[in-house]
Amino acid sequence: MVVISGLGLMISGGTFSSFIGGLVTIVLGAAFTRIWCEILIVIFKIHENIRKVADK
């Protein structure tokens, strides 16, 4: 979705600034998506460990 929206921004604007904005959207969007997924993994691991402690 990030790549598609970035490409759409690059194509639809028609100017150099919209092209750069599309590139920035692709790069930063991919980075933020990765960070968000890593945070979710950490939260689920914490939940799993808390459940193990509670069961003991």
C-alpha distance matrix in Angstrom:
0.0 3.8 5.5 5.1 6.1 8.4 9.9 10.4 12.1 14.1 15.3 16.0 18.1 20.5 22.0 22.0 20.8 17.6 17.1 17.7 15.5 12.6 13.7 14.2 10.8 9.4 12.3 12.7 9.2 9.5 13.0 12.6 10.2 13.0 15.7 14.6 14.6 17.9 19.3 18.6 20.4 23.2 23.6 23.9 26.4 28.4 28.6 29.8 32.4 33.6 34.0 36.1 38.3 38.8 39.9 42.5
3.8 0.0 3.8 5.5 5.3 6.0 8.5 9.8 10.5 12.2 14.2 15.2 16.6 19.0 19.8 19.4 18.0 15.2 14.5 14.6 12.4 9.6 10.4 10.5 7.2 5.8 8.7 9.1 5.8 6.6 10.1 10.0 8.6 11.4 13.8 13.4 14.0 17.0 18.3 18.4 20.2 22.7 23.4 24.2 26.4 28.2 28.8 30.2 32.5 33.7 34.6 36.5 38.4 39.2 40.5 43.0
5.5 3.8 0.0 3.8 5.5 5.0 6.0 8.4 9.8 10.4 12.1 13.9 15.6 17.3 18.4 17.9 17.2 14.3 12.9 13.4 12.1 8.7 9.0 10.5 7.9 5.3 8.6 10.4 8.1 8.0 11.7 12.7 11.3 13.4 16.3 16.4 16.6 19.3 21.2 21.3 22.7 25.3 26.3 27.0 28.9 31.0 31.7 32.8 35.1 36.6 37.3 39.1 41.2 42.1 43.3 45.6
5.1 5.5 3.8 0.0 3.8 5.4 5.2 6.1 8.6 9.8 10.5 11.8 14.2 16.1 17.9 18.1 17.6 14.2 13.3 14.7 13.1 9.6 11.1 12.8 10.0 8.4 12.1 13.5 10.9 11.4 15.1 15.5 13.9 16.4 19.2 18.7 18.9 22.0 23.6 23.3 24.9 27.7 28.3 28.8 31.0 33.1 33.5 34.6 37.1 38.5 39.0 41.0 43.1 43.7 44.9 47.4
6.1 5.3 5.5 3.8 0.0 3.8 5.5 4.9 6.1 8.6 9.9 10.2 12.1 14.7 16.1 16.5 15.3 11.9 11.8 13.1 10.7 7.7 10.2 11.1 7.8 7.9 11.6 12.2 9.6 11.4 14.7 14.4 13.5 16.6 18.7 18.1 19.1 22.1 23.1 23.1 25.2 27.6 28.0 28.9 31.3 33.0 33.4 34.9 37.3 38.3 39.1 41.3 43.1 43.6 45.0 47.6
8.4 6.0 5.0 5.4 3.8 0.0 3.8 5.4 5.1 6.2 8.7 10.0 11.0 13.1 13.9 13.6 12.6 9.5 8.7 9.6 7.7 4.3 6.4 7.9 5.4 5.2 8.9 10.1 8.7 10.3 13.3 13.8 13.7 16.2 18.3 18.5 19.6 22.2 23.5 24.0 25.9 28.0 28.8 30.0 32.0 33.7 34.5 36.0 38.1 39.3 40.3 42.3 44.1 44.9 46.4 48.7
9.9 8.5 6.0 5.2 5.5 3.8 0.0 3.8 5.4 5.0 6.1 8.4 10.2 11.5 13.1 13.2 13.2 10.0 8.4 10.5 9.7 6.1 7.9 10.6 8.9 7.9 11.4 13.4 12.1 13.0 16.2 17.2 16.6 18.9 21.4 21.6 22.3 25.0 26.6 26.9 28.5 30.9 31.8 32.7 34.7 36.6 37.3 38.6 40.9 42.2 43.0 44.9 46.9 47.7 49.0 51.4
10.4 9.8 8.4 6.1 4.9 5.4 3.8 0.0 3.8 5.4 5.2 5.8 8.4 10.4 12.6 13.7 13.4 9.7 9.5 12.0 10.5 7.5 10.5 12.6 10.4 10.5 14.2 15.4 13.7 15.3 18.5 18.8 18.2 21.0 23.2 22.9 23.8 26.7 27.9 28.0 30.0 32.4 32.9 33.8 36.1 37.8 38.3 39.7 42.2 43.2 44.0 46.1 48.0 48.6 49.9 52.5
12.1 10.5 9.8 8.6 6.1 5.1 5.4 3.8 0.0 3.8 5.5 5.4 6.1 8.8 10.1 11.0 10.0 6.3 7.0 9.2 7.2 5.1 8.8 10.2 8.5 9.8 13.1 13.9 12.9 15.2 17.8 17.9 18.1 21.0 22.7 22.6 24.1 26.7 27.6 28.2 30.4 32.4 32.9 34.2 36.4 37.9 38.5 40.2 42.4 43.4 44.4 46.6 48.2 48.8 50.4 52.9
14.1 12.2 10.4 9.8 8.6 6.2 5.0 5.4 3.8 0.0 3.8 5.9 6.1 7.1 8.2 8.5 8.7 5.5 4.2 7.3 7.0 4.7 7.4 10.0 9.5 10.0 12.9 14.6 14.2 15.9 18.5 19.3 19.6 22.0 24.0 24.4 25.7 28.1 29.4 30.1 32.0 34.0 34.9 36.1 38.1 39.7 40.6 42.1 44.2 45.4 46.5 48.5 50.2 51.0 52.5 54.9
15.3 14.2 12.1 10.5 9.9 8.7 6.1 5.2 5.5 3.8 0.0 3.8 5.7 6.0 8.7 10.1 11.2 8.0 7.2 10.8 10.7 8.4 11.0 13.7 12.9 13.1 16.3 18.0 17.2 18.8 21.7 22.4 22.3 24.8 27.0 27.1 28.2 30.8 32.1 32.6 34.4 36.7 37.4 38.4 40.6 42.3 43.0 44.4 46.7 47.9 48.7 50.8 52.6 53.3 54.7 57.2
16.0 15.2 13.9 11.8 10.2 10.0 8.4 5.8 5.4 5.9 3.8 0.0 3.8 5.7 8.7 11.1 11.4 8.0 8.9 12.3 11.3 9.8 13.1 15.1 13.8 14.8 18.1 19.2 18.2 20.3 23.1 23.2 23.2 26.1 28.0 27.7 29.1 31.9 32.8 33.1 35.3 37.5 37.9 39.0 41.4 42.9 43.4 45.0 47.4 48.3 49.1 51.4 53.2 53.6 55.1 57.7
18.1 16.6 15.6 14.2 12.1 11.0 10.2 8.4 6.1 6.1 5.7 3.8 0.0 3.8 5.5 8.2 8.2 5.2 7.2 10.3 9.5 9.3 12.5 14.1 13.5 15.2 18.0 18.8 18.5 20.9 23.2 23.4 24.0 26.8 28.3 28.3 30.0 32.5 33.3 34.0 36.3 38.2 38.6 40.1 42.3 43.6 44.3 46.2 48.3 49.1 50.2 52.5 54.0 54.6 56.3 58.7
20.5 19.0 17.3 16.1 14.7 13.1 11.5 10.4 8.8 7.1 6.0 5.7 3.8 0.0 3.8 6.9 8.5 6.8 7.4 10.8 11.3 11.0 13.5 15.6 15.8 16.9 19.5 20.9 20.8 22.9 25.2 25.8 26.4 29.0 30.6 31.0 32.6 34.9 36.0 36.8 38.8 40.8 41.5 42.8 44.9 46.4 47.2 48.9 51.0 52.0 53.1 55.2 56.8 57.5 59.2 61.6
22.0 19.8 18.4 17.9 16.1 13.9 13.1 12.6 10.1 8.2 8.7 8.7 5.5 3.8 0.0 3.8 5.5 5.4 6.4 8.9 9.9 10.8 12.7 14.4 15.3 16.9 18.8 20.0 20.6 22.8 24.6 25.4 26.5 28.9 30.2 30.8 32.7 34.8 35.7 36.9 39.0 40.6 41.4 43.0 45.0 46.2 47.3 49.1 50.9 51.9 53.3 55.4 56.8 57.6 59.4 61.7
22.0 19.4 17.9 18.1 16.5 13.6 13.2 13.7 11.0 8.5 10.1 11.1 8.2 6.9 3.8 0.0 3.8 5.5 5.0 6.3 8.5 9.8 10.7 12.4 14.1 15.5 16.8 18.2 19.4 21.3 22.8 23.9 25.3 27.3 28.6 29.7 31.5 33.2 34.3 35.8 37.7 39.1 40.2 42.0 43.7 44.9 46.3 48.0 49.6 50.7 52.3 54.2 55.5 56.6 58.4 60.5
20.8 18.0 17.2 17.6 15.3 12.6 13.2 13.4 10.0 8.7 11.2 11.4 8.2 8.5 5.5 3.8 0.0 3.8 5.3 5.1 6.0 8.5 9.9 10.4 12.0 14.2 15.3 16.0 17.3 19.7 20.9 21.5 23.3 25.5 26.3 27.3 29.5 31.2 31.9 33.5 35.6 36.8 37.7 39.7 41.5 42.5 43.8 45.8 47.3 48.2 49.9 51.9 53.1 54.0 56.0 58.1
17.6 15.2 14.3 14.2 11.9 9.5 10.0 9.7 6.3 5.5 8.0 8.0 5.2 6.8 5.4 5.5 3.8 0.0 3.8 5.4 4.8 6.0 8.6 9.6 10.1 12.2 14.2 14.9 15.4 17.9 19.6 20.1 21.3 23.8 25.0 25.6 27.6 29.6 30.4 31.6 33.8 35.3 36.1 37.8 39.8 40.9 42.0 43.9 45.7 46.6 48.0 50.1 51.5 52.3 54.2 56.4
17.1 14.5 12.9 13.3 11.8 8.7 8.4 9.5 7.0 4.2 7.2 8.9 7.2 7.4 6.4 5.0 5.3 3.8 0.0 3.8 5.4 5.1 6.4 8.7 9.8 10.8 12.6 14.3 15.0 16.7 18.6 19.8 20.8 22.9 24.4 25.4 27.0 28.9 30.2 31.4 33.2 34.9 36.0 37.5 39.3 40.7 41.9 43.5 45.3 46.5 47.9 49.8 51.3 52.3 54.0 56.1
17.7 14.6 13.4 14.7 13.1 9.6 10.5 12.0 9.2 7.3 10.8 12.3 10.3 10.8 8.9 6.3 5.1 5.4 3.8 0.0 3.8 5.3 5.1 6.2 8.5 9.9 10.6 12.0 13.6 15.4 16.6 17.8 19.5 21.2 22.4 23.7 25.6 27.1 28.3 29.9 31.7 33.0 34.3 36.1 37.6 38.8 40.3 42.0 43.5 44.7 46.4 48.2 49.4 50.6 52.5 54.4
15.5 12.4 12.1 13.1 10.7 7.7 9.7 10.5 7.2 7.0 10.7 11.3 9.5 11.3 9.9 8.5 6.0 4.8 5.4 3.8 0.0 3.8 5.4 5.0 6.0 8.6 10.0 10.3 11.3 13.9 15.1 15.7 17.3 19.6 20.5 21.4 23.5 25.3 26.1 27.5 29.6 31.0 31.9 33.8 35.5 36.6 37.9 39.8 41.4 42.4 44.0 46.0 47.2 48.2 50.1 52.2
12.6 9.6 8.7 9.6 7.7 4.3 6.1 7.5 5.1 4.7 8.4 9.8 9.3 11.0 10.8 9.8 8.5 6.0 5.1 5.3 3.8 0.0 3.8 5.4 5.0 6.2 8.7 10.0 10.0 12.1 14.2 15.0 15.8 18.1 19.7 20.4 22.0 24.1 25.3 26.4 28.3 30.0 31.0 32.5 34.4 35.8 36.9 38.5 40.4 41.5 42.9 44.8 46.3 47.3 49.0 51.1
13.7 10.4 9.0 11.1 10.2 6.4 7.9 10.5 8.8 7.4 11.0 13.1 12.5 13.5 12.7 10.7 9.9 8.6 6.4 5.1 5.4 3.8 0.0 3.8 5.4 5.1 6.2 8.5 9.6 10.7 12.4 14.1 15.2 16.8 18.5 19.8 21.3 22.9 24.4 25.9 27.4 29.0 30.4 31.9 33.4 34.9 36.4 37.8 39.4 40.9 42.3 44.0 45.5 46.7 48.4 50.3
14.2 10.5 10.5 12.8 11.1 7.9 10.6 12.6 10.2 10.0 13.7 15.1 14.1 15.6 14.4 12.4 10.4 9.6 8.7 6.2 5.0 5.4 3.8 0.0 3.8 5.4 5.2 5.8 7.8 9.7 10.5 11.7 13.6 15.3 16.3 17.7 19.7 21.0 22.1 23.9 25.6 26.9 28.2 30.1 31.5 32.7 34.3 36.0 37.4 38.6 40.3 42.1 43.3 44.5 46.4 48.3
10.8 7.2 7.9 10.0 7.8 5.4 8.9 10.4 8.5 9.5 12.9 13.8 13.5 15.8 15.3 14.1 12.0 10.1 9.8 8.5 6.0 5.0 5.4 3.8 0.0 3.8 5.6 5.4 5.4 8.1 9.8 10.1 11.3 13.7 15.0 15.6 17.5 19.5 20.5 21.7 23.7 25.3 26.2 27.9 29.7 31.0 32.2 34.0 35.7 36.8 38.2 40.2 41.6 42.5 44.4 46.4
9.4 5.8 5.3 8.4 7.9 5.2 7.9 10.5 9.8 10.0 13.1 14.8 15.2 16.9 16.9 15.5 14.2 12.2 10.8 9.9 8.6 6.2 5.1 5.4 3.8 0.0 3.8 5.8 5.2 6.0 8.6 10.0 10.4 12.2 14.3 15.3 16.4 18.3 20.0 21.1 22.6 24.4 25.8 27.1 28.7 30.4 31.6 33.0 34.8 36.2 37.5 39.2 40.9 42.0 43.6 45.6
12.3 8.7 8.6 12.1 11.6 8.9 11.4 14.2 13.1 12.9 16.3 18.1 18.0 19.5 18.8 16.8 15.3 14.2 12.6 10.6 10.0 8.7 6.2 5.2 5.6 3.8 0.0 3.8 5.5 5.4 6.3 8.8 10.0 10.9 12.6 14.4 15.7 16.9 18.7 20.4 21.6 23.0 24.7 26.3 27.5 29.1 30.7 32.1 33.5 35.1 36.7 38.1 39.6 41.0 42.7 44.5
12.7 9.1 10.4 13.5 12.2 10.1 13.4 15.4 13.9 14.6 18.0 19.2 18.8 20.9 20.0 18.2 16.0 14.9 14.3 12.0 10.3 10.0 8.5 5.8 5.4 5.8 3.8 0.0 3.8 5.4 5.0 6.0 8.4 9.8 10.4 12.1 14.1 15.3 16.4 18.3 20.0 21.1 22.4 24.4 25.7 26.9 28.6 30.3 31.6 32.8 34.6 36.3 37.5 38.8 40.7 42.5
9.2 5.8 8.1 10.9 9.6 8.7 12.1 13.7 12.9 14.2 17.2 18.2 18.5 20.8 20.6 19.4 17.3 15.4 15.0 13.6 11.3 10.0 9.6 7.8 5.4 5.2 5.5 3.8 0.0 3.8 5.4 5.2 6.0 8.5 9.8 10.4 12.2 14.2 15.2 16.4 18.4 20.0 21.0 22.6 24.4 25.7 27.0 28.6 30.4 31.5 33.0 34.8 36.3 37.3 39.1 41.1
9.5 6.6 8.0 11.4 11.4 10.3 13.0 15.3 15.2 15.9 18.8 20.3 20.9 22.9 22.8 21.3 19.7 17.9 16.7 15.4 13.9 12.1 10.7 9.7 8.1 6.0 5.4 5.4 3.8 0.0 3.8 5.6 5.1 6.2 8.7 9.9 10.7 12.4 14.3 15.5 16.7 18.6 20.1 21.4 22.8 24.6 26.0 27.2 28.9 30.5 31.8 33.3 35.0 36.3 37.8 39.8
13.0 10.1 11.7 15.1 14.7 13.3 16.2 18.5 17.8 18.5 21.7 23.1 23.2 25.2 24.6 22.8 20.9 19.6 18.6 16.6 15.1 14.2 12.4 10.5 9.8 8.6 6.3 5.0 5.4 3.8 0.0 3.8 5.4 5.2 6.3 8.7 10.0 10.7 12.4 14.4 15.5 16.7 18.6 20.3 21.3 22.8 24.6 26.0 27.2 28.8 30.5 31.9 33.3 34.8 36.5 38.2
12.6 10.0 12.7 15.5 14.4 13.8 17.2 18.8 17.9 19.3 22.4 23.2 23.4 25.8 25.4 23.9 21.5 20.1 19.8 17.8 15.7 15.0 14.1 11.7 10.1 10.0 8.8 6.0 5.2 5.6 3.8 0.0 3.8 5.4 5.0 6.1 8.6 9.8 10.5 12.3 14.3 15.3 16.4 18.5 20.0 21.0 22.6 24.4 25.8 26.9 28.6 30.4 31.6 32.8 34.7 36.6
10.2 8.6 11.3 13.9 13.5 13.7 16.6 18.2 18.1 19.6 22.3 23.2 24.0 26.4 26.5 25.3 23.3 21.3 20.8 19.5 17.3 15.8 15.2 13.6 11.3 10.4 10.0 8.4 6.0 5.1 5.4 3.8 0.0 3.8 5.5 5.1 6.2 8.7 9.9 10.7 12.5 14.4 15.4 16.7 18.5 20.1 21.2 22.7 24.6 25.9 27.2 29.0 30.6 31.6 33.2 35.3
13.0 11.4 13.4 16.4 16.6 16.2 18.9 21.0 21.0 22.0 24.8 26.1 26.8 29.0 28.9 27.3 25.5 23.8 22.9 21.2 19.6 18.1 16.8 15.3 13.7 12.2 10.9 9.8 8.5 6.2 5.2 5.4 3.8 0.0 3.8 5.5 5.2 6.2 8.7 10.0 10.7 12.5 14.4 15.6 16.6 18.5 20.1 21.2 22.7 24.5 25.9 27.3 28.9 30.4 31.8 33.7
15.7 13.8 16.3 19.2 18.7 18.3 21.4 23.2 22.7 24.0 27.0 28.0 28.3 30.6 30.2 28.6 26.3 25.0 24.4 22.4 20.5 19.7 18.5 16.3 15.0 14.3 12.6 10.4 9.8 8.7 6.3 5.0 5.5 3.8 0.0 3.8 5.5 5.1 6.2 8.7 9.9 10.6 12.4 14.4 15.4 16.6 18.5 20.0 21.2 22.6 24.5 25.9 27.1 28.6 30.5 32.1
14.6 13.4 16.4 18.7 18.1 18.5 21.6 22.9 22.6 24.4 27.1 27.7 28.3 31.0 30.8 29.7 27.3 25.6 25.4 23.7 21.4 20.4 19.8 17.7 15.6 15.3 14.4 12.1 10.4 9.9 8.7 6.1 5.1 5.5 3.8 0.0 3.8 5.4 5.1 6.3 8.7 10.0 10.6 12.5 14.3 15.4 16.6 18.5 20.1 21.1 22.7 24.6 25.9 26.9 28.8 30.8
14.6 14.0 16.6 18.9 19.1 19.6 22.3 23.8 24.1 25.7 28.2 29.1 30.0 32.6 32.7 31.5 29.5 27.6 27.0 25.6 23.5 22.0 21.3 19.7 17.5 16.4 15.7 14.1 12.2 10.7 10.0 8.6 6.2 5.2 5.5 3.8 0.0 3.8 5.4 5.1 6.3 8.7 9.9 10.7 12.4 14.3 15.4 16.6 18.5 20.0 21.2 22.8 24.6 25.7 27.2 29.3
17.9 17.0 19.3 22.0 22.1 22.2 25.0 26.7 26.7 28.1 30.8 31.9 32.5 34.9 34.8 33.2 31.2 29.6 28.9 27.1 25.3 24.1 22.9 21.0 19.5 18.3 16.9 15.3 14.2 12.4 10.7 9.8 8.7 6.2 5.1 5.4 3.8 0.0 3.8 5.4 5.1 6.3 8.7 10.0 10.6 12.4 14.3 15.3 16.6 18.4 20.0 21.2 22.7 24.3 25.9 27.6
19.3 18.3 21.2 23.6 23.1 23.5 26.6 27.9 27.6 29.4 32.1 32.8 33.3 36.0 35.7 34.3 31.9 30.4 30.2 28.3 26.1 25.3 24.4 22.1 20.5 20.0 18.7 16.4 15.2 14.3 12.4 10.5 9.9 8.7 6.2 5.1 5.4 3.8 0.0 3.8 5.4 5.1 6.2 8.7 9.9 10.6 12.4 14.3 15.4 16.5 18.4 20.1 21.2 22.5 24.4 26.2
18.6 18.4 21.3 23.3 23.1 24.0 26.9 28.0 28.2 30.1 32.6 33.1 34.0 36.8 36.9 35.8 33.5 31.6 31.4 29.9 27.5 26.4 25.9 23.9 21.7 21.1 20.4 18.3 16.4 15.5 14.4 12.3 10.7 10.0 8.7 6.3 5.1 5.4 3.8 0.0 3.8 5.4 5.1 6.2 8.6 9.9 10.6 12.3 14.3 15.3 16.5 18.5 20.1 21.0 22.6 24.8
20.4 20.2 22.7 24.9 25.2 25.9 28.5 30.0 30.4 32.0 34.4 35.3 36.3 38.8 39.0 37.7 35.6 33.8 33.2 31.7 29.6 28.3 27.4 25.6 23.7 22.6 21.6 20.0 18.4 16.7 15.5 14.3 12.5 10.7 9.9 8.7 6.3 5.1 5.4 3.8 0.0 3.8 5.5 5.2 6.2 8.6 9.9 10.5 12.4 14.3 15.3 16.7 18.5 19.9 21.2 23.1
23.2 22.7 25.3 27.7 27.6 28.0 30.9 32.4 32.4 34.0 36.7 37.5 38.2 40.8 40.6 39.1 36.8 35.3 34.9 33.0 31.0 30.0 29.0 26.9 25.3 24.4 23.0 21.1 20.0 18.6 16.7 15.3 14.4 12.5 10.6 10.0 8.7 6.3 5.1 5.4 3.8 0.0 3.8 5.5 5.1 6.1 8.6 9.8 10.5 12.2 14.2 15.4 16.6 18.2 20.0 21.5
23.6 23.4 26.3 28.3 28.0 28.8 31.8 32.9 32.9 34.9 37.4 37.9 38.6 41.5 41.4 40.2 37.7 36.1 36.0 34.3 31.9 31.0 30.4 28.2 26.2 25.8 24.7 22.4 21.0 20.1 18.6 16.4 15.4 14.4 12.4 10.6 9.9 8.7 6.2 5.1 5.5 3.8 0.0 3.8 5.5 5.1 6.2 8.7 10.0 10.5 12.3 14.4 15.4 16.4 18.4 20.4
23.9 24.2 27.0 28.8 28.9 30.0 32.7 33.8 34.2 36.1 38.4 39.0 40.1 42.8 43.0 42.0 39.7 37.8 37.5 36.1 33.8 32.5 31.9 30.1 27.9 27.1 26.3 24.4 22.6 21.4 20.3 18.5 16.7 15.6 14.4 12.5 10.7 10.0 8.7 6.2 5.2 5.5 3.8 0.0 3.8 5.4 5.0 6.1 8.6 9.8 10.5 12.4 14.3 15.1 16.5 18.8
26.4 26.4 28.9 31.0 31.3 32.0 34.7 36.1 36.4 38.1 40.6 41.4 42.3 44.9 45.0 43.7 41.5 39.8 39.3 37.6 35.5 34.4 33.4 31.5 29.7 28.7 27.5 25.7 24.4 22.8 21.3 20.0 18.5 16.6 15.4 14.3 12.4 10.6 9.9 8.6 6.2 5.1 5.5 3.8 0.0 3.8 5.4 5.0 6.2 8.6 9.8 10.7 12.5 14.2 15.4 17.0
28.4 28.2 31.0 33.1 33.0 33.7 36.6 37.8 37.9 39.7 42.3 42.9 43.6 46.4 46.2 44.9 42.5 40.9 40.7 38.8 36.6 35.8 34.9 32.7 31.0 30.4 29.1 26.9 25.7 24.6 22.8 21.0 20.1 18.5 16.6 15.4 14.3 12.4 10.6 9.9 8.6 6.1 5.1 5.4 3.8 0.0 3.8 5.4 5.1 6.1 8.5 9.9 10.6 12.2 14.2 15.7
28.6 28.8 31.7 33.5 33.4 34.5 37.3 38.3 38.5 40.6 43.0 43.4 44.3 47.2 47.3 46.3 43.8 42.0 41.9 40.3 37.9 36.9 36.4 34.3 32.2 31.6 30.7 28.6 27.0 26.0 24.6 22.6 21.2 20.1 18.5 16.6 15.4 14.3 12.4 10.6 9.9 8.6 6.2 5.0 5.4 3.8 0.0 3.8 5.5 5.1 6.1 8.7 9.9 10.4 12.3 14.5
29.8 30.2 32.8 34.6 34.9 36.0 38.6 39.7 40.2 42.1 44.4 45.0 46.2 48.9 49.1 48.0 45.8 43.9 43.5 42.0 39.8 38.5 37.8 36.0 34.0 33.0 32.1 30.3 28.6 27.2 26.0 24.4 22.7 21.2 20.0 18.5 16.6 15.3 14.3 12.3 10.5 9.8 8.7 6.1 5.0 5.4 3.8 0.0 3.8 5.5 5.1 6.4 8.8 9.9 10.7 12.8
32.4 32.5 35.1 37.1 37.3 38.1 40.9 42.2 42.4 44.2 46.7 47.4 48.3 51.0 50.9 49.6 47.3 45.7 45.3 43.5 41.4 40.4 39.4 37.4 35.7 34.8 33.5 31.6 30.4 28.9 27.2 25.8 24.6 22.7 21.2 20.1 18.5 16.6 15.4 14.3 12.4 10.5 10.0 8.6 6.2 5.1 5.5 3.8 0.0 3.8 5.3 5.0 6.3 8.6 9.9 11.0
33.6 33.7 36.6 38.5 38.3 39.3 42.2 43.2 43.4 45.4 47.9 48.3 49.1 52.0 51.9 50.7 48.2 46.6 46.5 44.7 42.4 41.5 40.9 38.6 36.8 36.2 35.1 32.8 31.5 30.5 28.8 26.9 25.9 24.5 22.6 21.1 20.0 18.4 16.5 15.3 14.3 12.2 10.5 9.8 8.6 6.1 5.1 5.5 3.8 0.0 3.8 5.4 5.1 6.1 8.6 10.1
34.0 34.6 37.3 39.0 39.1 40.3 43.0 44.0 44.4 46.5 48.7 49.1 50.2 53.1 53.3 52.3 49.9 48.0 47.9 46.4 44.0 42.9 42.3 40.3 38.2 37.5 36.7 34.6 33.0 31.8 30.5 28.6 27.2 25.9 24.5 22.7 21.2 20.0 18.4 16.5 15.3 14.2 12.3 10.5 9.8 8.5 6.1 5.1 5.3 3.8 0.0 3.8 5.4 5.0 6.1 8.8
36.1 36.5 39.1 41.0 41.3 42.3 44.9 46.1 46.6 48.5 50.8 51.4 52.5 55.2 55.4 54.2 51.9 50.1 49.8 48.2 46.0 44.8 44.0 42.1 40.2 39.2 38.1 36.3 34.8 33.3 31.9 30.4 29.0 27.3 25.9 24.6 22.8 21.2 20.1 18.5 16.7 15.4 14.4 12.4 10.7 9.9 8.7 6.4 5.0 5.4 3.8 0.0 3.8 5.5 5.2 6.5
38.3 38.4 41.2 43.1 43.1 44.1 46.9 48.0 48.2 50.2 52.6 53.2 54.0 56.8 56.8 55.5 53.1 51.5 51.3 49.4 47.2 46.3 45.5 43.3 41.6 40.9 39.6 37.5 36.3 35.0 33.3 31.6 30.6 28.9 27.1 25.9 24.6 22.7 21.2 20.1 18.5 16.6 15.4 14.3 12.5 10.6 9.9 8.8 6.3 5.1 5.4 3.8 0.0 3.8 5.5 5.3
38.8 39.2 42.1 43.7 43.6 44.9 47.7 48.6 48.8 51.0 53.3 53.6 54.6 57.5 57.6 56.6 54.0 52.3 52.3 50.6 48.2 47.3 46.7 44.5 42.5 42.0 41.0 38.8 37.3 36.3 34.8 32.8 31.6 30.4 28.6 26.9 25.7 24.3 22.5 21.0 19.9 18.2 16.4 15.1 14.2 12.2 10.4 9.9 8.6 6.1 5.0 5.5 3.8 0.0 3.8 5.4
39.9 40.5 43.3 44.9 45.0 46.4 49.0 49.9 50.4 52.5 54.7 55.1 56.3 59.2 59.4 58.4 56.0 54.2 54.0 52.5 50.1 49.0 48.4 46.4 44.4 43.6 42.7 40.7 39.1 37.8 36.5 34.7 33.2 31.8 30.5 28.8 27.2 25.9 24.4 22.6 21.2 20.0 18.4 16.5 15.4 14.2 12.3 10.7 9.9 8.6 6.1 5.2 5.5 3.8 0.0 3.8
42.5 43.0 45.6 47.4 47.6 48.7 51.4 52.5 52.9 54.9 57.2 57.7 58.7 61.6 61.7 60.5 58.1 56.4 56.1 54.4 52.2 51.1 50.3 48.3 46.4 45.6 44.5 42.5 41.1 39.8 38.2 36.6 35.3 33.7 32.1 30.8 29.3 27.6 26.2 24.8 23.1 21.5 20.4 18.8 17.0 15.7 14.5 12.8 11.0 10.1 8.8 6.5 5.3 5.4 3.8 0.0
